[in-house]
Amino acid sequence: MKERKRILITGAAGFLGSHLCDRFIKEDYHVIGMDNLITGDLRNIEHLFKLENFEFYNHDVSKFVHVSGELDYILHFASPASPIDYLKIPIQTLKVGSLGIHNLLGLARAKNSRLLIASTSEVYGDPNVNPQPEEYWGNVNPVGPRGVYDEAKRFQEAMTMAYHTFHGLETRIVRIFNTYGPRMRLNDGRVLPAFIGQALRGEDLTVFGDGSQTRSFCYVDDLVEGIYRLLLSDYAQPVNIGNPDEITINQFCEEIIKLTGTDQKIVYKELPTDDPKQRRPDITKAKAILGWEPKVSRAEGLKITYDYFKSLPEHEILHKDFAYYNK
C-alpha cells in the first residue's frame, strides 16, 4: 500500500490554513496542523480531529519547530493577516515572518521538504502600477503602521529565496490578494466581514477615504486551487494568486447592501495611513505556468459567505469592539 505524503501546515486553525487542511486531507495526504491560536480558532479544524491522517500541535513557529518522521511539504501560513491583528501584535507579526520562516526553512532543509510560503499583495504597498505584476517591486513605507506586516512578508520572501539559491532548497512563493469565504472572522477588521457585520447589525456601512479605492476579491476555493497547483509546480519565483475583477469600495458597499436586503447609508471616515489606493493582481503567470484562473464569481462567493456569517451565534454578530480598514 502506498504511504501517504506528509505535509505540515502552519497557521492551520486560521481562515486560509483550515481550508488548506481540508484540501490536502481530500487529496489523501497526512496533514500535520500547527497553530499557536493567537488569531486562529480550533472550531475551523475540529471536524478533522477524528481523522487518522490529521494531527494538530499547538505551537508557536517563532520558536524551534520539531516534527517527527518524514515530511514531504511545508506550507507556511502562520501570520496575523488583518490590520486589527497586526496593529495589535506587531512584534509577533514580525517574529513569525522572520524567526518563524527561519525555523521552517531549517526544518525543510533537514527533512528535504518543499516549502511554500504565503506572501501577500501587501508587498506591493500602495502601488504606482495597476494591475500589479510580480516584477513590480512595490511602494512600501517600512516605518508606517502597516510596515510590520508588509516588511515581515518582504523579508520572508527574501529569506526563502536565499535558501533556494544558496542551499538549493525547493521553495515556492504565493502572493495572495484579497480572499474571502466561510471561516473568516466577522470582526477581524477586513473590509468584507466588516461590511457584512454592519449590515447584519443594521448599521450604516463605514468607508475609509472617498470609496474610490479598488480591491479585487478572490473566493477561498479558487485561492486554494491556485496554491495547490503552485506547490506541485516547478516554479520557484513569486506568483500572484487572486481575482483580477477589480471593484471600488463604493461599488462593493452597494453590492453588500443589495445582497443583505438592507437600506443602510454609507458613511465616510478618514483614510488610514498608507492604505492602498488600488489592488488588482496581474495573473498572467498563474495562467501560463499553473493553468489557473478564478472560477467562482463574486456574486456566488458572496452569497455563500453571507450565509455563513448569518449562521454564526448572535453574540458573535453583535460583537463589534474593533477598528476596520479597506483591506
N, C-alpha and C positions, 0 to 999 in steps of 0.2 A: 504494500500500500504506500502511495506517495505521501511523504511528510508535508504537512502544511508549511508554507513560508511564514516566517515570523516578522512582525512589524511593530515597532514602538511608535506610539502617537502621543506626543506631549500636548498638554492643553486639552486632554481627551474629554473633559467634562464641560468644555465650553461649547459655544454655538457651532463653530465650524468643526472643532475636534470631534464632537459627538457624531456629527453626520459622516465624518471620515471613518470613525469606528464602525458605523453601520455599513458603509460601503465595503470596507475590507473584510468584515465578517461575511457579508453577502458573497464576496469573491473567494471565500473559504480560506482566509488567512488566519493564523493565530495572532490575535491582537493584544498587545500589552498597552494599556492606557495608563498615562501618568499625568497627575494634576495636583497642585497644592491647594486648589479650591479657593484661591484668593478672589477670583471672579467666576470660576466655573461652578456648576451645580450638578450634584450627583443624580438628580432626577433625570438629567439628559441621557444618562447611560445605565440607569438602574435596570432597564429591560434586558441588558446584556449580561448582568451578573450571574444568571443561571446557566450561561453557556460554558461549555468546557474549553472552547477556544478563545475565551476572553479572560483577562486578568487585569486588575487595577491596583496601582500604587499611589498613595497619597504622598507626593514628594515634590520638593522644590528643585527644579533643574539647575538653579543657580548654585546649588551645592553638588558635590560629586555624584554622578549617576552610575549606578551599577545595575546591569541586567544579566541574569544567568543564562547560559546557553547561547546557541547561535542566534544571529539577528541579521535578517536579510535587508530590511529597510528601516529607516527612521524618518518620521515626519515631525518637524519642529513647529508646533502651533501654540506653544505656551507663550502668551504675552497678553497683557491688557490691550484691548483693541478699540475702546471707545474713549472719547475725550474725558468723560466724567471719571473713568478709571485711571487713565494715565496722568491726569492732573492731580488726582488724589494720592496716587502711589508712584511718584516719578522715579524714585530711586530703584524700586523693584522693577519698574519698566526698563530702566537702563541696564539693570543687572541681568535680566532674563535675555536681553539682546546682546549681551557681551559675555558675562560669565557662563550663562546658560548655553549659548551656542558653542563656546569653547569646550565645555564639558561634553556636549553631544558630538562635536567633531572628533574629540578624542575617543569617545565610545565607538563612533563609526569607524575610525581608523583601526581600533583594537579588534573590532568584530568583522572588519572588511565589509561593512554595510554601505548601502547607498543612502545618502541623506538628502532630503528635500526640505528646504526652509520656506516658511511663509513670510514673504516680504509683502509690501503694500504699495498702493498708488501714492501713499504719503511721501515716498522717497522723491517724488517729483515736486513736492511742496506746492506753492501757489504758482502753477505753471505759466510760462510765457509761450508755450506751444500747445496747440489743441488740434486733433487728439494727441495724446502723449504716447510716442513710440519708445521702445526700450532703449534706444540710443540717446534719448534726451536725458541730460544729467541733472536736471531739476533746479528749483529756485527755493532753497530751504533756509530758514533762519535757525541756526543751531542753538541760539540762546533765547529764543522765544518760548512761550508756554507749550507749544506743540513739539519743540525740539527734542524733548526727552523720548518721544515716540519715533519721530522722523529719523533722528540720528541713531537710535538703537537699531532700527531696521537697516539703515545705510551701513552701519558698522557690521551688522550681521551678514549682509551681502559680501562686504569686503573680506571678512574673516573666512567665510565659506569659500569664496573664490581663491583665497590664499592657500587653503588646504587642498583645493582642487589642483592648482598649478604647482605647488611646491611638493605635496605628498602624493599627487596623482589620485586623490580620493574621488570617488564617484559622487557628484553633488548635482542638485537641481535647485533652481530658484524660481518661485512663482510670485509674481507681483499681483496681489489681489485688489480689485476695485470694489466699490460698494456692493455688498452682498446682503441679502435678506432672506427670511424664511422662518419656519417654525423653530422654536428654541432660542430665538433672540430674547434677551431680557427686555421687558417692556419699558423699564426705566434705566436703560443703560446709557442714555444721553445721545444716541444717534437719531438722525432726523426721522427715519421711517417709524420706529417704535414710538418716538416722541409724539409725532402727529397722530398716530392711531390711538395712543393712550389718551391724548387730549380729546379726540373725537369720542372715545368710549366714555369719558367722564363728562361730556357735554361742554367742554371748554373751547374757547377760541384757540385757533392754531397760531403758534408763535413762529415767526420767521425772523432770522437774524440777517441784517442788511436789507436790501430792497427786493430780495427774492429773485434777482436776475441771475444769480449764481446757478451753475449747472451741475448735475450729478448724473451718473449712469448706473442703474441698479440691476444687478445680476441675481437671479434666483439660485438658491443654495445648491439644488441638484445639478444645475449646469456647472457651477463652480467646481463641485466635487468631481464631476466627469473630467473637467479640464485638468485638475490636479492629478487624477488617476493616470490620465494619458501622459502627462509630463513626467511623472515618476518613472514610468516604464519606457520612456523615450531615451534617445541617445544624446539629448541636447543639454548642455551644461550652462549656457548663458541664461540670463533672466528672460522670462516670458510673461507678458501681460495676460491675465485671465479676468475677463469682465464683459459686461454687455455694453456695446457701443451706442445703444439707443439713448441719446442724451436728452435731458429734460431740465427745465428751470425749476427752482424750488417753488416758485409761484404756481407753475403748472402742476407740479406734484401735489401741492396743497389742494388744488381743485380736484384732482383725481381721488384723493383721500376723502374729501367731503362728499363726492359723488358715491364712492364705494360704501361709505358708512351711512349714507342716507341722512346726514345731519345738515344743519344750516348755520354752522359756526362762521364767524368772521375770521379774517386773517389779521393778526396784529404784528407790528414790526418793532424790532429792537435793534440795538447797535450790534454791528458785526464784530465777532470776536477777533482778536489779533491773529494774523496770518491765516485766516480762514480761506481756503482755496476758492477762486472765482470760477474755475472750470475744472471739470473732471470727466474725461472720456477716454477710454482705452483705445489705442490702435492695436487691433488683434490680428494684424497681417501675419505675424509669426505663428501665432496659435493655429490659425487656419492652415498655413503652409506646412508646418512641422508636425502638428498634432492632429490635423484634420478636424479641429474643434471649432465650434461656434455655438453660442447660446441657442436653446430651442424653446424655452418657456417664455411666453410673452409677459410683459409687466402686469397686464390685466389678470391673467391666470394666476401668476405668482402672488399678487397682492390679495386676491380672493382667498387663497389657501392660508396666507399669513394672517389675514384679518380674522378668519375663522378660528385659527389657533389662539390668537390673543383674546378673542371673545370667550373662549373656553377656560381661561385662567380663573383662579379663585378671585372673588370680588376684592379682597383686601390687596391683592397684587395690582389690580387695575386702579384702585383708588390711591395707592401709594404713589406720591409724586415729589418726594424730597430729593430733587436733583436739578442740575442745570443741564441744558442740552444745546446742541450745536448742529450746524448744517452739514454733518458728516454722513 
